[in-house]
Each structure stands twice: as structure tokens, then as C-alpha cells.
Amino acid sequence: MTAELPQPDRDRLSALAALLLLAVTLVRVVTLPELAARLEILGLVVSLRLSSETVLLTLASAVTITGSDWLVRSHPRFPTQGRRVDHLILPGLATLALGLVLTSFPKGTALWIGLPIAAAVLVAVLVGEFLVVDPDDPRAETAALGLRAMGFVVLTLGLTGILGRETRAVFAIPSVAIGATILAWRLLRLRFDPPARWQHALAAGAVAAEVAWALHYWPLPPLPAALALTLLTYLAVGLMDAHAQGRLRLSVAIEYAAFAAVCFVVVLFFAR
């Protein structure tokens, strides 16, 4: 008789999804004292502002990361040797990205539709992280594909939230670099474990940051700009993946180049 496949704890999933919704609600209700400071670095005046939104979303992300660890470690095949952190990245990024987008919505229909969708996305990410723990699980490959897709959706939402607030380049560009780097690292880890995975991820983040710097001075709406950066990260991750596995042939390079050209045309269409 086939052994029953492990399932994530529903109570834990529900608690983590409810936490995200609670954090978004608190951002709209709770008002904390705002901390502001001005720094002068090499003649450049930088204004730092710590708002209640930043504090609450950061705390929600930290609790989601802890909850993800709590959930995934309940898997009977979770390795007991070493310290794994890869299953913490996407849930943490998802909470930040979804929170940034939801808190930018005005009160009304869009917010009430967005809340359950955000909860469903977070639950899907958590379930996926649980299922990929065991590579022999027949659901693991499908879950890995879903996590890759969710990763790029989360990156798009997060970048849209950042760019939609007209964040200064001194903060926006490092955010793009950090987000693209850690996402690339996680996605590469989903496929295989290359010895130079950090170098590959850093290269993807550096490319995204360079293009983000150029786009910062191009009057693109936030969503098309975020899509362009996400697609660029997708291309970088795909090429790094192919290179690390020895599959980077001319036909593969042409395929990615054609995809990049189509995406560039789409971005120009939105920029009109």
C-alpha cells in the first residue's frame, strides 16, 4: 500500500495567512510616531523616514519567516543536519511585496478583492515550500514550478509597490539589487545546487540594478517598469541556470534573445 503523502498543517497555514491580513489592517489603523533624519553623504542630502507602515510590514515579514520555518520543519523528511534558510526567502518577500501593494490601495472594492487574493498567494507559497522539501515527492516538481512562477509574481508586486511610491534612487536601486539577488538564489536552489550559486545570483542582481538605474530616469509607469525588471531577472536566472548545467548552446541563447526582444516591445508599448 502506498504511504500517505505528508500534508502541511492547515491551522498553521491559516494563522500565517491571517497574520498578513492583520498586518495590512493595522497599517491602516495604527499610527506610530514617525522617525525622520537627514544625512549628508559626499554632498548628497539623504532623508530617512521610518513610518508605521515600514515597521509593521517588516515585523509581519519577520513573523511570516518564523512561521514558514515552523511549518516546513514539520515535514517528516526535513533534513536535520545543517541550517537551511532557502525556504524562508519567498514567504518573507511575499509578505513584504503583498503588504506594499495592499497598503497602497484606497478603501473600497479593490482592497476587499486584493485581501483574499494576497492570502491565497501566501498560502500557495507556503504549501509549495513544504512540498519541495522531499525531492522524491511526486508533487515536488510541480510545486517547484509553481514557486518559480510565484517568485516572479512576488518580485513584480514588490517592485511595483516600491516604484509606485516614487522612492528615491538611493533607496530604490539597492532594493532592486537585493530583491533580485535573493530571489535568483532561491530559484537556482529550486532547480539544482550549483557550487557558484551566490555568484550567479549576485550577477543577476547586478544586472537588474544597472537597468533599474536607467529606468529610474525614464518616465515609465510603475507596473511596466517593474515588469521590465522582473523579465530581465527571469532572463538572467534562465541563462545562469543553463550555463551552470552546461546547456547554454546557441539555440538556447537565441530563444532567450527572442523572448527579450518581445518583452522590450511590450515595455515600449506601455511607455507610449
N, C-alpha and C positions, 0 to 999 in steps of 0.2 A: 504494500500500500504506500502511495506517495505521501511523504511527510507534509504536513500543513505548512504553507509558507508564512514566514513571520509578517506581522502587520503592525504599523505604528499605533501607538496608544491614542485613541480618539480624544480622550479627556485632555491630554497634553496638547494635541493639535488645536482643540477648541480654545484652550486657555491662551495659547500664543496668538491665535487669530484675534481673540477678544482684546488682547493687550494692544495690538496695533490700532484697533478701532478706538480703544480708550485713550491712547496717546493722542490721536488726531482730535478727539473731542476735547481733551484737556488743553491742547494748544489754543483752541478757540475760546475756552472758558477761563483758564488760569492766566493771570498776568503777573509775571515775576519782575523784580527790579532789573532794569536793563543796565548792563555794564558796558561802558564805552571808553576807548582810549585812542590816543593819536601817537603814532611813532614816526620818526623821521629817519629814513634809511637812505644814505647816499643822495640826499637832497629830495627824495621822494617821500611825501607825507602819506602815510597809510593809516586809515581809520579802522579800528577794530570795534566790533559791536557784538556783544553776546546777548542774544534775545531769549525770551522764554521758549520760543519755537525751537531754537537750536538746542537748548538744554534738554527739553522734553523729548525731542526726536532722537537725540544722542542716547539718552537714558533708555528709551524704548528699544533702540537698536542693540544696546548692550544687554538688555534683558532677553531680547529675542535670540541673541547669540548664545547666551547661557541656556535658554530653553531648548535651542537646537542641539546643543551638546547633550543636554539631559535626555532628549528624545532619541537621538541617534545612538547614544551609548546603551540604550535599552535593547538594541538589536543583538540577538544571541551570537552573531558572527562578528561583532565588532572586535577588532584586534586589541588585545590587552597590552601588547608591547609597544613602546614608543609613545609619542604625544602627537596626535593628529589634530590639525586645525582646518583642513580643507573644507570640512562640512559646515564650518561656521561662516564662511565668506558670503555665499549667496543669500542666506537668511538675513544677515546683517545689512548687506547692501539693499536687499528688497525692502526692508523696513524703512531705511532712510529714503530711498527713492519714492516709495509709495507715500510716505509721510509728506515729502516735499511737494508732490503733486496734489495730494488731497487738501493740504492746508492752503493751497493757492486757489482752490475752488470757492466761489461765493456760495452762500447759503442758498439751497434750492435743489432742483431735480438732479443736477449734475453731481452734487455731493452725495445725495442719497443713493444714486446709482453706483457711484465710484466706491463707496464704502464696502458693499458686499463683494464687488469685483476685486478690490485690494485684498480682502480677507481670503478669497478663493486663490489668488495668485500666491499669497504667502503660504497657504496650506499646501498648494501644489509643489512649491519649492521644498518645503519640509518633508513631504512624502517622498519626493524624488531623492533627497539626500539620504533618507532612511533606506530606500530600496537599492541604491548603488553601493551600499556597504559590502554586500556579498556579490562578487562578480559572477558567481555561479547561479545566482537567482535568475530564472527565466525572464523576469521583469526588469532586470538591471540595465540591459541595453536600451530598451525603450525609455526608461527613466533617465538615463544619461542623455539621450537625445532631447528629452523634454527639458532637462536642466540647462543644456546648451541654449535652447531657444529662449527659455525664461531668463537666462543670464543676459542675453542681448536686449530683451524687452526691459529688464530692470535697468540696464545701462542707459537705454534711451529715455526712460522715465526720469531717472536721476539727473541726466544732463539737461533734459527739458526743464526740470524744476530749478536747476542752478542758473541756466541761461535766461529763463523767464523772469528771474529776479534782477536781471541786469547786473550780475555780480562782476566786480572789477577783475581785470585780467590777472592781477597779482594773486587772487584767490581762485578764480575760475580755472586757470591753466593747471596749477598743481592738483586741483580736484579731478580734472580730466585725466591727468597722468596717473594719479593714484588709483582712480576707479578702473581705468583701462588695464593697468598693470595687474592688479589683484584679480580682476575678472579673467584676464588672459591666463594667469597662473592656474586658476581653478579649472578653467575649461580644458587646458592642456592636461591637467591631472585626471580629468574625466576619461580621456582617451587612452593615455599611457603615462608612464613616469619617466620622461627623458632626463638624463643627468644634468642638462643645461636648461631646465625649465624656467629658472629665475631669469637667466639671461634672455631667453626668448620672450618672457612676459615683460621684462623691462624694455626690450626693443619695441614691442607692440605699444606700450605706454608712451614711450618717447615719440614714436611716430604720431600717435593720436594727439599728444600735447603740441607738437610742432604745427599740425594742421589747425588745432584749436586756436593757437595764437593768431594764425592768419584769418580764420573765420571771425575772430573777435572784432576785427575792424571791417568786416563785410556785413552790410545791413540785412542779414538773413533773419527770419523769424526763428524763435527758439526751437520749435519742433523740427523744421528741416535741418537746422544746424546740428541738433542732437542726432538726427538720423544719419547725417553725413559722417559724424564722428563714430557712431556705432557701426556703420557699414565698413568704415576704414579699420576699426578694431577687428571686425569679423574677417576681413581680408588678411590682416596681419596674423591673426591666430591661425587661419587656414593655411597660409604659406609656411608659418613656423611649424605647424603640425606636419605638413607634407615634407618639409625639409628634414625634420628630426626622424621621420620614419623612412627616409630615402625614396619618397615618391614624387619629389619635385622635378618633374620632367617638363619638356616644352609644352606638351598638351595641357598639363595642369596649369602652367603659368598663363597660357592663352585663355583658358577657361576663367581664371580669376581676373585677368585683364579685361575680358569682355564684360564680366559682371561689374567691375569697377566703372567701366565706361557707361553702362546703362544707368548705374546709380548716380553718376555725375550728371547725366542728362536730367534725371528726375529732380535732383537738387536744384539745377538751373531753372527747371520749370517752376518750382516753388519760389525761387528767388525773384521771379519777374515782378 
